[in-house]
Amino acid sequence: MTWWPETAADINTPRANEYKYVTEVLDYGWHNTSSPNTSSPGFNMRLEQAFAKKFGVNYAITHNSGTGTMHSCLMAAGVGPGDEVIIPPLTAAATALVVIYQNAVPVFADIDPHTFNIDPESIRERITPYTKAIIPVALYGQSPDMEAIMAIAEEHNLVVIEDCAEAFLAQYKGKLAGTIGHMGSFSFQGSKHMTCGDGGIVITDDPDYSRKVRYGMCFGFSTLEAESAATTAPPREVRQDPGFARHLTLGWNYRLPELCAAAALGQLERLDDLVSWRQAVAAGYAEVIGDCDWLRPQEVPEGYVNSYWCYTVLIDTDEITWHQFRDRYVEFGGDPIYGAWRPIYLEPVFTEERFYGRGCPNHCPLYKGTPQKYGKGLCPVTERIQPRLLQFRTNWDQQRAQQQFEALGKTIAYFEGNS
Ligand SMILES: Cc1ncc(COP(=O)(O)O)c(C=O)c1O
């Protein structure tokens, strides 16, 4: 096979700059790098500036998770009790839970049966006078139809927060995923394209959103501005004054440790390779699947570039169950495959509404909409497709990837009666 990128050896091995930058932090010694006013040796600031440059946006704000990022974005968007936020049900729990964190109401729109991404038409059907924001998820490495989503948002004056936790360098009609909505959110959690164990970042072109996202990230500090805190902090005499008013708004502590920022910067510097690697592994799976008519990979429409956090395939036949497929695949030497997450609204936290225990957000006195009923039938396309999805990992080294391709080939042959 000729599809391996030349520059990547083993995707999971840290490279020289990751070690170098982390060592720089350690050599500097422990001190109050977490303060929004200092950031020596400055890796949060360097990471923010490099990330913003890479994505061609004005601002980037580091966080300690890709959940905290979205929470800060919701706060910056002014989402709170009584508001509805439209999200897809096929995503990590984080996308839905951050809405609950803000005591707002998650409203689930169905997915497209081919791309598995949120369906703009379903979004349109879910809009009410209480809708305040949409969080479209770039699922498995592929952007949803952002043109259609932004048109709906404009029509109804909604804020769009792109959840791109899984979609570094994915493209939509020539634009990078995360740069199309009002804010874009990324995760550096261990399974993601670029990682530092845990972490995340928000990008935006809007100085007002940037400043408010920083407030969310760090206790609503009055010293925070749209730009990196390290470049905008007022002088010490001001900050050390006992009368100094520090906390302008509500905010959380979502600071990213310098050690993680250092590792993440090293990863960012080779993000192109990290993404190409996954795309190459995805191409390997695609080649094996070939024209098999009962395995249907996530469709990549014209003008989209999927960055393949994972390679996702629908078992498009009633003859073979998910468990039968997985058992054979493992028997043939494949690594155990994950199924897709249950639709979030079918998780006990939603069906039982185990939130704050006071009926909120659905029965919050500030909510004037129709309380959502989280249960079967809410999003029929998702419920039909989700139990039949196979999420093949793409962050294998070359040898393990080869093993997966062979197992996949044998599994297909087995079910086609050619084994
Ligand atoms: C689509 C999606 N959104 C949000 C998150 C949350 O990110 P984190 O784990 O960094 O909080 C994840 C994964 O972890 C994810 O896959």
The ligand as an SDF file (V2000), in Angstrom:
LIG
                    3D

 16 16  0  0  0  0  0  0  0  0999 V2000
  -17.9000   15.7340   20.3400 C   0  0  0  0  0  0  0  0  0  0  0  0
  -17.2470   15.9540   21.6640 C   0  0  0  0  0  0  0  0  0  0  0  0
  -17.5550   17.0500   22.3640 N   0  0  0  0  0  0  0  0  0  0  0  0
  -17.0090   17.3110   23.5500 C   0  0  0  0  0  0  0  0  0  0  0  0
  -16.0950   16.4580   24.1140 C   0  0  0  0  0  0  0  0  0  0  0  0
  -15.5860   16.7740   25.4560 C   0  0  0  0  0  0  0  0  0  0  0  0
  -14.2310   17.0460   25.4810 O   0  0  0  0  0  0  0  0  0  0  0  0
  -13.3960   16.8370   26.8310 P   0  0  0  0  0  0  0  0  0  0  0  0
  -13.3050   15.3740   27.1060 O   0  0  0  0  0  0  0  0  0  0  0  0
  -12.0650   17.4440   26.5190 O   0  0  0  0  0  0  0  0  0  0  0  0
  -14.1010   17.5580   27.9130 O   0  0  0  0  0  0  0  0  0  0  0  0
  -15.7170   15.2870   23.4110 C   0  0  0  0  0  0  0  0  0  0  0  0
  -14.7590   14.2930   23.8700 C   0  0  0  0  0  0  0  0  0  0  0  0
  -14.1950   14.1290   24.8490 O   0  0  0  0  0  0  0  0  0  0  0  0
  -16.3090   15.0390   22.1670 C   0  0  0  0  0  0  0  0  0  0  0  0
  -15.9820   13.9460   21.4670 O   0  0  0  0  0  0  0  0  0  0  0  0
  1  2  1  0
  2  3  1  0
  2 15  2  0
  3  4  2  0
  4  5  1  0
  5  6  1  0
  5 12  2  0
  6  7  1  0
  7  8  1  0
  8  9  2  0
  8 10  1  0
  8 11  1  0
 12 13  1  0
 12 15  1  0
 13 14  2  0
 15 16  1  0
M  END
$$$$
